[in-house]
């Protein structure tokens, strides 16, 4: 599983997040809209996962600066990073 939800409101995306994980991420964010997403271990993300992030615009932690996907996506998220 690449989406790890925690009761404390900090969720983690890990590895290559396939499209199937978008539903799990959507459920996690819908139940906790103030959640924080830690993406330090996220290597890649399907566009469905990216769309969920854009829709909810959660705060992101530990953005990997050397991963081009986050350089492209961050402006759409209006991230605080």
C-alpha positions as CSV (number, residue, x, y, z in Angstrom):
1,X,0.0,0.0,0.0
2,X,1.4,3.4,-1.0
3,X,-1.1,5.6,0.9
4,X,-0.7,5.3,4.6
5,X,-3.4,7.0,6.7
6,X,-2.9,7.8,10.3
7,X,-5.4,8.8,13.0
8,X,-3.2,11.8,13.8
9,X,-3.9,13.5,10.5
10,X,-0.5,13.0,8.9
11,X,-0.7,10.8,5.8
12,X,2.2,9.4,3.9
13,X,2.5,8.7,0.2
14,X,5.2,6.1,-0.4
15,X,6.8,4.6,-3.5
16,X,5.0,4.7,-6.8
17,X,1.4,5.6,-6.1
18,X,-0.9,4.0,-8.7
19,X,-4.3,5.2,-9.8
20,X,-6.0,2.7,-7.5
21,X,-4.6,4.7,-4.5
22,X,-6.5,7.8,-5.5
23,X,-9.7,6.4,-3.9
24,X,-7.9,5.6,-0.6
25,X,-6.3,9.1,-0.6
26,X,-9.7,10.6,-1.3
27,X,-11.3,8.8,1.6
28,X,-8.5,9.8,3.9
29,X,-8.7,13.5,2.9
30,X,-12.5,13.6,2.9
31,X,-12.5,12.3,6.5
32,X,-9.8,14.7,7.6
33,X,-9.6,17.8,5.3
34,X,-7.0,19.4,7.5
35,X,-4.6,16.5,7.0
36,X,-1.0,16.9,6.2
37,X,0.6,14.8,3.5
38,X,4.2,13.6,3.9
39,X,5.6,12.9,0.4
40,X,9.3,12.4,1.2
41,X,9.1,8.7,0.0
42,X,6.8,9.2,-2.9
43,X,8.7,8.4,-6.1
44,X,5.9,8.9,-8.6
45,X,2.1,9.4,-8.5
46,X,-0.6,8.6,-11.0
47,X,-2.5,11.6,-12.3
48,X,-5.6,10.4,-10.4
49,X,-3.6,10.8,-7.1
50,X,-2.3,14.2,-8.3
51,X,-5.9,15.3,-9.0
52,X,-7.0,14.4,-5.5
53,X,-4.2,16.4,-4.1
54,X,-5.1,19.4,-6.3
55,X,-8.8,19.1,-5.3
56,X,-8.0,19.1,-1.5
57,X,-4.8,21.2,-1.6
58,X,-3.4,19.7,1.6
59,X,-0.3,21.0,3.3
60,X,2.7,18.9,2.1
61,X,5.7,17.9,4.2
62,X,9.1,16.9,3.1
63,X,8.8,17.7,-0.6
64,X,11.6,16.0,-2.5
65,X,13.2,18.8,-4.4
66,X,15.1,16.4,-6.7
67,X,11.9,14.8,-8.0
68,X,10.6,16.6,-11.1
69,X,7.0,15.6,-10.6
70,X,6.7,17.8,-7.5
71,X,8.3,20.7,-9.3
72,X,5.5,20.5,-11.8
73,X,2.7,19.8,-9.4
74,X,3.5,22.2,-6.5
75,X,2.3,25.4,-8.3
76,X,-1.1,23.8,-8.7
77,X,-1.3,22.9,-5.1
78,X,-0.4,26.5,-3.9
79,X,1.8,24.7,-1.4
80,X,3.4,26.5,1.6
81,X,6.7,24.8,0.7
